[in-house]
Amino acid sequence: MPRLGVNIDHVATVRQARRTYEPDPVWAAAEAQLGGADGITFHLREDRRHINDRDARLLKETVTCKLNMEMSINRAIVAIARQLEPDQCTLVPERREELTTEGGLDVVRLARRVRPVVEALRGKGIEVSAFIEPIPDQVQAAADASCDAVELWTGEYAHAKGPRAMRAALKHLDTAIEVGHSRGILVHGGHGLTYTNIKPVAALMGFEEFNIGHSIIARAVFVGLRKAVREMKALIGDD
Protein backbone atom coordinates (compact mmCIF):
# COMPACT_ATOMS: atom_id res chain seq x y z
CA MET A 1 0.00 0.00 0.00
CA PRO A 2 1.47 3.37 -0.99
CA ARG A 3 2.15 5.90 1.75
CA LEU A 4 0.15 9.13 1.96
CA GLY A 5 1.89 12.46 2.36
CA VAL A 6 -0.47 15.32 3.21
CA ASN A 7 0.47 18.71 1.79
CA ILE A 8 -0.54 21.43 4.25
CA ASP A 9 0.26 24.46 2.07
CA HIS A 10 -3.38 25.32 1.47
CA VAL A 11 -3.99 25.75 5.18
CA ALA A 12 -1.33 28.47 5.12
CA THR A 13 -2.93 29.94 2.00
CA VAL A 14 -6.17 30.49 3.93
CA ARG A 15 -4.22 32.08 6.77
CA GLN A 16 -2.39 34.42 4.43
CA ALA A 17 -5.65 35.56 2.82
CA ARG A 18 -6.31 37.60 5.96
CA ARG A 19 -2.67 38.11 7.03
CA THR A 20 -3.51 36.60 10.40
CA TYR A 21 -2.31 33.70 12.56
CA GLU A 22 -5.02 31.13 11.81
CA PRO A 23 -5.55 28.48 10.63
CA ASP A 24 -2.13 27.26 11.72
CA PRO A 25 -0.49 24.83 9.26
CA VAL A 26 1.55 23.37 12.12
CA TRP A 27 -1.67 22.45 13.91
CA ALA A 28 -2.95 21.02 10.63
CA ALA A 29 0.12 18.80 10.44
CA ALA A 30 -0.65 17.42 13.89
CA GLU A 31 -4.26 16.73 12.92
CA ALA A 32 -3.17 15.03 9.69
CA GLN A 33 -0.83 12.77 11.63
CA LEU A 34 -3.62 11.84 14.02
CA GLY A 35 -5.66 10.88 10.95
CA GLY A 36 -2.92 8.50 9.87
CA ALA A 37 -0.80 10.57 7.47
CA ASP A 38 2.47 8.84 6.67
CA GLY A 39 4.14 12.14 5.84
CA ILE A 40 3.72 15.89 5.93
CA THR A 41 4.65 17.93 2.87
CA PHE A 42 5.19 21.69 2.74
CA HIS A 43 6.60 24.08 0.15
CA LEU A 44 8.83 26.88 1.39
CA ARG A 45 8.67 29.25 -1.55
CA GLU A 46 11.18 31.98 -2.24
CA ASP A 47 8.46 34.64 -1.76
CA ARG A 48 7.03 32.92 1.37
CA ARG A 49 3.52 33.35 -0.03
CA HIS A 50 2.05 30.78 2.36
CA ILE A 51 4.41 28.60 4.39
CA ASN A 52 6.95 30.78 6.19
CA ASP A 53 10.19 30.23 8.08
CA ARG A 54 8.42 29.95 11.43
CA ASP A 55 6.19 27.19 10.05
CA ALA A 56 9.15 25.28 8.64
CA ARG A 57 11.03 25.45 11.94
CA LEU A 58 8.06 24.29 14.02
CA LEU A 59 7.20 21.52 11.57
CA LYS A 60 10.71 20.19 11.94
CA GLU A 61 10.34 20.27 15.73
CA THR A 62 6.88 18.69 15.93
CA VAL A 63 6.26 16.36 12.97
CA THR A 64 6.92 12.76 14.00
CA CYS A 65 6.35 11.10 10.62
CA LYS A 66 8.21 11.81 7.38
CA LEU A 67 8.76 15.52 6.74
CA ASN A 68 9.02 16.42 3.06
CA MET A 69 10.09 19.93 2.05
CA GLU A 70 9.24 21.00 -1.48
CA MET A 71 11.70 23.60 -2.71
CA SER A 72 13.26 25.32 -5.67
CA ILE A 73 16.94 24.96 -6.50
CA ASN A 74 17.58 28.55 -5.38
CA ARG A 75 20.84 28.81 -3.43
CA ALA A 76 19.27 30.55 -0.42
CA ILE A 77 16.51 27.94 -0.16
CA VAL A 78 19.07 25.13 -0.42
CA ALA A 79 20.95 26.68 2.50
CA ILE A 80 17.76 26.75 4.59
CA ALA A 81 17.03 23.11 3.75
CA ARG A 82 20.53 22.06 4.77
CA GLN A 83 20.08 23.82 8.10
CA LEU A 84 16.55 22.50 8.67
CA GLU A 85 17.37 18.90 7.68
CA PRO A 86 13.91 17.54 6.80
CA ASP A 87 13.69 13.84 6.01
CA GLN A 88 13.25 14.56 2.32
CA CYS A 89 13.53 17.49 -0.06
CA THR A 90 11.54 17.46 -3.30
CA LEU A 91 12.95 19.72 -5.99
CA VAL A 92 10.22 21.54 -7.88
CA PRO A 93 9.99 24.31 -10.49
CA GLU A 94 8.84 27.63 -9.10
CA ARG A 95 7.27 30.65 -10.79
CA ARG A 96 5.97 33.54 -8.71
CA GLU A 97 2.90 34.08 -10.90
CA GLU A 98 1.64 30.49 -10.60
CA LEU A 99 -1.18 29.51 -8.26
CA THR A 100 0.41 26.13 -7.57
CA THR A 101 3.28 24.13 -9.02
CA GLU A 102 2.57 23.65 -12.72
CA GLY A 103 4.33 20.77 -14.46
CA GLY A 104 7.60 19.19 -13.51
CA LEU A 105 11.15 20.35 -13.04
CA ASP A 106 13.12 20.07 -16.30
CA VAL A 107 16.01 18.03 -14.92
CA VAL A 108 17.33 17.33 -18.42
CA ARG A 109 17.80 21.04 -19.15
CA LEU A 110 18.88 21.98 -15.63
CA ALA A 111 21.15 18.99 -14.97
CA ARG A 112 24.23 21.12 -14.22
CA ARG A 113 22.30 23.07 -11.58
CA VAL A 114 20.40 20.13 -10.13
CA ARG A 115 23.37 17.82 -9.52
CA PRO A 116 25.21 20.06 -7.01
CA VAL A 117 21.93 20.72 -5.17
CA VAL A 118 21.30 17.00 -4.82
CA GLU A 119 24.87 16.51 -3.63
CA ALA A 120 24.56 19.33 -1.07
CA LEU A 121 21.32 17.96 0.37
CA ARG A 122 22.40 14.33 0.43
CA GLY A 123 25.57 15.45 2.16
CA LYS A 124 23.36 16.41 5.12
CA GLY A 125 21.64 13.02 5.13
CA ILE A 126 18.52 14.32 3.37
CA GLU A 127 16.78 12.10 0.82
CA VAL A 128 16.18 13.95 -2.45
CA SER A 129 13.30 13.60 -4.88
CA ALA A 130 12.66 15.48 -8.12
CA PHE A 131 9.14 16.48 -9.12
CA ILE A 132 9.09 15.68 -12.83
CA GLU A 133 6.73 14.96 -15.68
CA PRO A 134 6.35 11.23 -16.51
CA ILE A 135 8.85 11.33 -19.36
CA PRO A 136 11.52 8.61 -19.50
CA ASP A 137 14.33 11.09 -20.24
CA GLN A 138 13.41 13.12 -17.16
CA VAL A 139 13.41 10.01 -14.97
CA GLN A 140 16.80 9.03 -16.37
CA ALA A 141 18.17 12.53 -15.73
CA ALA A 142 16.96 12.49 -12.13
CA ALA A 143 18.65 9.13 -11.60
CA ASP A 144 21.84 10.45 -13.22
CA ALA A 145 21.73 13.38 -10.77
CA SER A 146 21.74 10.84 -7.89
CA CYS A 147 18.18 11.54 -6.75
CA ASP A 148 16.82 8.94 -4.35
CA ALA A 149 13.33 9.25 -5.82
CA VAL A 150 11.16 10.99 -8.36
CA GLU A 151 7.66 12.32 -7.86
CA LEU A 152 5.72 11.97 -11.07
CA TRP A 153 3.46 14.88 -12.01
CA THR A 154 -0.02 13.38 -12.31
CA GLY A 155 -1.54 16.52 -13.81
CA GLU A 156 -1.90 15.04 -17.30
CA TYR A 157 -4.13 12.34 -15.83
CA ALA A 158 -5.98 14.69 -13.46
CA HIS A 159 -6.82 17.13 -16.27
CA ALA A 160 -7.53 14.50 -18.94
CA LYS A 161 -10.80 14.86 -20.85
CA GLY A 162 -12.40 11.54 -21.69
CA PRO A 163 -11.44 7.86 -21.30
CA ARG A 164 -8.90 7.80 -24.13
CA ALA A 165 -6.89 10.70 -22.72
CA MET A 166 -7.04 9.18 -19.25
CA ARG A 167 -5.74 5.83 -20.51
CA ALA A 168 -2.90 7.56 -22.35
CA ALA A 169 -1.93 9.49 -19.22
CA LEU A 170 -1.99 6.34 -17.10
CA LYS A 171 0.23 4.63 -19.67
CA HIS A 172 2.75 7.48 -19.44
CA LEU A 173 2.80 7.10 -15.66
CA ASP A 174 3.20 3.33 -15.88
CA THR A 175 6.13 3.66 -18.29
CA ALA A 176 7.84 6.24 -16.09
CA ILE A 177 7.43 3.95 -13.07
CA GLU A 178 9.15 1.15 -14.98
CA VAL A 179 12.04 3.42 -15.93
CA GLY A 180 12.44 4.58 -12.34
CA HIS A 181 12.53 1.06 -11.00
CA SER A 182 15.02 0.02 -13.68
CA ARG A 183 17.32 2.77 -12.39
CA GLY A 184 16.83 1.76 -8.78
CA ILE A 185 15.01 4.85 -7.56
CA LEU A 186 11.72 5.19 -5.70
CA VAL A 187 8.65 6.55 -7.48
CA HIS A 188 6.10 8.88 -5.89
CA GLY A 189 3.13 10.67 -7.43
CA GLY A 190 1.20 13.87 -6.99
CA HIS A 191 -0.71 16.84 -8.43
CA GLY A 192 -4.44 17.14 -8.98
CA LEU A 193 -5.28 13.86 -7.25
CA THR A 194 -8.71 13.79 -5.59
CA TYR A 195 -11.13 11.44 -3.89
CA THR A 196 -12.84 10.82 -7.23
CA ASN A 197 -9.81 10.18 -9.43
CA ILE A 198 -7.18 8.55 -7.17
CA LYS A 199 -8.14 4.89 -7.55
CA PRO A 200 -6.92 4.24 -11.14
CA VAL A 201 -3.57 5.85 -10.29
CA ALA A 202 -3.28 4.00 -6.99
CA ALA A 203 -3.96 0.76 -8.87
CA LEU A 204 -0.75 1.17 -10.88
CA MET A 205 1.95 -1.05 -9.46
CA GLY A 206 5.07 0.68 -8.23
CA PHE A 207 4.06 3.91 -6.54
CA GLU A 208 5.63 4.16 -3.09
CA GLU A 209 3.95 7.38 -2.03
CA PHE A 210 1.35 9.96 -3.02
CA ASN A 211 1.49 13.59 -1.93
CA ILE A 212 -1.95 15.18 -1.91
CA GLY A 213 -2.94 18.57 -0.59
CA HIS A 214 -5.81 20.62 -2.00
CA SER A 215 -8.42 17.87 -2.18
CA ILE A 216 -7.76 16.71 1.38
CA ILE A 217 -7.80 20.23 2.83
CA ALA A 218 -10.98 21.03 0.88
CA ARG A 219 -12.74 17.94 2.25
CA ALA A 220 -11.51 18.71 5.74
CA VAL A 221 -13.59 21.90 5.72
CA PHE A 222 -16.68 19.67 5.89
CA VAL A 223 -15.58 16.51 7.69
CA GLY A 224 -12.46 17.50 9.62
CA LEU A 225 -8.84 16.83 8.72
CA ARG A 226 -8.46 13.54 10.58
CA LYS A 227 -11.43 11.99 8.78
CA ALA A 228 -10.39 13.46 5.43
CA VAL A 229 -6.97 11.83 5.75
CA ARG A 230 -8.46 8.48 6.79
CA GLU A 231 -10.81 8.53 3.80
CA MET A 232 -8.00 9.21 1.34
CA LYS A 233 -5.83 6.49 2.85
CA ALA A 234 -8.70 4.04 2.47
CA LEU A 235 -9.03 4.89 -1.24
CA ILE A 236 -5.30 4.50 -1.85
CA GLY A 237 -5.30 1.10 -0.17
CA ASP A 238 -8.56 -0.14 -1.71
CA ASP A 239 -7.90 -3.09 -4.00
C-alpha positions as CSV (number, residue, x, y, z in Angstrom):
1,M,0.0,0.0,0.0
2,P,1.5,3.4,-1.0
3,R,2.1,5.9,1.8
4,L,0.1,9.1,2.0
5,G,1.9,12.5,2.4
6,V,-0.5,15.3,3.2
7,N,0.5,18.7,1.8
8,I,-0.5,21.4,4.2
9,D,0.3,24.5,2.1
10,H,-3.4,25.3,1.5
11,V,-4.0,25.8,5.2
12,A,-1.3,28.5,5.1
13,T,-2.9,29.9,2.0
14,V,-6.2,30.5,3.9
15,R,-4.2,32.1,6.8
16,Q,-2.4,34.4,4.4
17,A,-5.6,35.6,2.8
18,R,-6.3,37.6,6.0
19,R,-2.7,38.1,7.0
20,T,-3.5,36.6,10.4
21,Y,-2.3,33.7,12.6
22,E,-5.0,31.1,11.8
23,P,-5.5,28.5,10.6
24,D,-2.1,27.3,11.7
25,P,-0.5,24.8,9.3
26,V,1.6,23.4,12.1
27,W,-1.7,22.5,13.9
28,A,-3.0,21.0,10.6
29,A,0.1,18.8,10.4
30,A,-0.6,17.4,13.9
31,E,-4.3,16.7,12.9
32,A,-3.2,15.0,9.7
33,Q,-0.8,12.8,11.6
34,L,-3.6,11.8,14.0
35,G,-5.7,10.9,11.0
36,G,-2.9,8.5,9.9
37,A,-0.8,10.6,7.5
38,D,2.5,8.8,6.7
39,G,4.1,12.1,5.8
40,I,3.7,15.9,5.9
41,T,4.7,17.9,2.9
42,F,5.2,21.7,2.7
43,H,6.6,24.1,0.1
44,L,8.8,26.9,1.4
45,R,8.7,29.2,-1.5
46,E,11.2,32.0,-2.2
47,D,8.5,34.6,-1.8
48,R,7.0,32.9,1.4
49,R,3.5,33.4,0.0
50,H,2.1,30.8,2.4
51,I,4.4,28.6,4.4
52,N,7.0,30.8,6.2
53,D,10.2,30.2,8.1
54,R,8.4,30.0,11.4
55,D,6.2,27.2,10.0
56,A,9.2,25.3,8.6
57,R,11.0,25.5,11.9
58,L,8.1,24.3,14.0
59,L,7.2,21.5,11.6
60,K,10.7,20.2,11.9
61,E,10.3,20.3,15.7
62,T,6.9,18.7,15.9
63,V,6.3,16.4,13.0
64,T,6.9,12.8,14.0
65,C,6.3,11.1,10.6
66,K,8.2,11.8,7.4
67,L,8.8,15.5,6.7
68,N,9.0,16.4,3.1
69,M,10.1,19.9,2.0
70,E,9.2,21.0,-1.5
71,M,11.7,23.6,-2.7
72,S,13.3,25.3,-5.7
73,I,16.9,25.0,-6.5
74,N,17.6,28.6,-5.4
75,R,20.8,28.8,-3.4
76,A,19.3,30.5,-0.4
77,I,16.5,27.9,-0.2
78,V,19.1,25.1,-0.4
79,A,21.0,26.7,2.5
80,I,17.8,26.7,4.6
81,A,17.0,23.1,3.8
82,R,20.5,22.1,4.8
83,Q,20.1,23.8,8.1
84,L,16.5,22.5,8.7
85,E,17.4,18.9,7.7
86,P,13.9,17.5,6.8
87,D,13.7,13.8,6.0
88,Q,13.2,14.6,2.3
89,C,13.5,17.5,-0.1
90,T,11.5,17.5,-3.3
91,L,13.0,19.7,-6.0
92,V,10.2,21.5,-7.9
93,P,10.0,24.3,-10.5
94,E,8.8,27.6,-9.1
95,R,7.3,30.7,-10.8
96,R,6.0,33.5,-8.7
97,E,2.9,34.1,-10.9
98,E,1.6,30.5,-10.6
99,L,-1.2,29.5,-8.3
100,T,0.4,26.1,-7.6
101,T,3.3,24.1,-9.0
102,E,2.6,23.7,-12.7
103,G,4.3,20.8,-14.5
104,G,7.6,19.2,-13.5
105,L,11.2,20.3,-13.0
106,D,13.1,20.1,-16.3
107,V,16.0,18.0,-14.9
108,V,17.3,17.3,-18.4
109,R,17.8,21.0,-19.2
110,L,18.9,22.0,-15.6
111,A,21.2,19.0,-15.0
112,R,24.2,21.1,-14.2
113,R,22.3,23.1,-11.6
114,V,20.4,20.1,-10.1
115,R,23.4,17.8,-9.5
116,P,25.2,20.1,-7.0
117,V,21.9,20.7,-5.2
118,V,21.3,17.0,-4.8
119,E,24.9,16.5,-3.6
120,A,24.6,19.3,-1.1
121,L,21.3,18.0,0.4
122,R,22.4,14.3,0.4
123,G,25.6,15.5,2.2
124,K,23.4,16.4,5.1
125,G,21.6,13.0,5.1
126,I,18.5,14.3,3.4
127,E,16.8,12.1,0.8
128,V,16.2,13.9,-2.5
129,S,13.3,13.6,-4.9
130,A,12.7,15.5,-8.1
131,F,9.1,16.5,-9.1
132,I,9.1,15.7,-12.8
133,E,6.7,15.0,-15.7
134,P,6.4,11.2,-16.5
135,I,8.8,11.3,-19.4
136,P,11.5,8.6,-19.5
137,D,14.3,11.1,-20.2
138,Q,13.4,13.1,-17.2
139,V,13.4,10.0,-15.0
140,Q,16.8,9.0,-16.4
141,A,18.2,12.5,-15.7
142,A,17.0,12.5,-12.1
143,A,18.6,9.1,-11.6
144,D,21.8,10.4,-13.2
145,A,21.7,13.4,-10.8
146,S,21.7,10.8,-7.9
147,C,18.2,11.5,-6.7
148,D,16.8,8.9,-4.4
149,A,13.3,9.3,-5.8
150,V,11.2,11.0,-8.4
151,E,7.7,12.3,-7.9
152,L,5.7,12.0,-11.1
153,W,3.5,14.9,-12.0
154,T,0.0,13.4,-12.3
155,G,-1.5,16.5,-13.8
156,E,-1.9,15.0,-17.3
157,Y,-4.1,12.3,-15.8
158,A,-6.0,14.7,-13.5
159,H,-6.8,17.1,-16.3
160,A,-7.5,14.5,-18.9
161,K,-10.8,14.9,-20.8
162,G,-12.4,11.5,-21.7
163,P,-11.4,7.9,-21.3
164,R,-8.9,7.8,-24.1
165,A,-6.9,10.7,-22.7
166,M,-7.0,9.2,-19.3
167,R,-5.7,5.8,-20.5
168,A,-2.9,7.6,-22.3
169,A,-1.9,9.5,-19.2
170,L,-2.0,6.3,-17.1
171,K,0.2,4.6,-19.7
172,H,2.8,7.5,-19.4
173,L,2.8,7.1,-15.7
174,D,3.2,3.3,-15.9
175,T,6.1,3.7,-18.3
176,A,7.8,6.2,-16.1
177,I,7.4,4.0,-13.1
178,E,9.2,1.2,-15.0
179,V,12.0,3.4,-15.9
180,G,12.4,4.6,-12.3
181,H,12.5,1.1,-11.0
182,S,15.0,0.0,-13.7
183,R,17.3,2.8,-12.4
184,G,16.8,1.8,-8.8
185,I,15.0,4.9,-7.6
186,L,11.7,5.2,-5.7
187,V,8.7,6.5,-7.5
188,H,6.1,8.9,-5.9
189,G,3.1,10.7,-7.4
190,G,1.2,13.9,-7.0
191,H,-0.7,16.8,-8.4
192,G,-4.4,17.1,-9.0
193,L,-5.3,13.9,-7.2
194,T,-8.7,13.8,-5.6
195,Y,-11.1,11.4,-3.9
196,T,-12.8,10.8,-7.2
197,N,-9.8,10.2,-9.4
198,I,-7.2,8.6,-7.2
199,K,-8.1,4.9,-7.5
200,P,-6.9,4.2,-11.1
201,V,-3.6,5.8,-10.3
202,A,-3.3,4.0,-7.0
203,A,-4.0,0.8,-8.9
204,L,-0.7,1.2,-10.9
205,M,2.0,-1.1,-9.5
206,G,5.1,0.7,-8.2
207,F,4.1,3.9,-6.5
208,E,5.6,4.2,-3.1
209,E,3.9,7.4,-2.0
210,F,1.4,10.0,-3.0
211,N,1.5,13.6,-1.9
212,I,-1.9,15.2,-1.9
213,G,-2.9,18.6,-0.6
214,H,-5.8,20.6,-2.0
215,S,-8.4,17.9,-2.2
216,I,-7.8,16.7,1.4
217,I,-7.8,20.2,2.8
218,A,-11.0,21.0,0.9
219,R,-12.7,17.9,2.2
220,A,-11.5,18.7,5.7
221,V,-13.6,21.9,5.7
222,F,-16.7,19.7,5.9
223,V,-15.6,16.5,7.7
224,G,-12.5,17.5,9.6
225,L,-8.8,16.8,8.7
226,R,-8.5,13.5,10.6
227,K,-11.4,12.0,8.8
228,A,-10.4,13.5,5.4
229,V,-7.0,11.8,5.7
230,R,-8.5,8.5,6.8
231,E,-10.8,8.5,3.8
232,M,-8.0,9.2,1.3
233,K,-5.8,6.5,2.8
234,A,-8.7,4.0,2.5
235,L,-9.0,4.9,-1.2
236,I,-5.3,4.5,-1.9
237,G,-5.3,1.1,-0.2
238,D,-8.6,-0.1,-1.7
239,D,-7.9,-3.1,-4.0
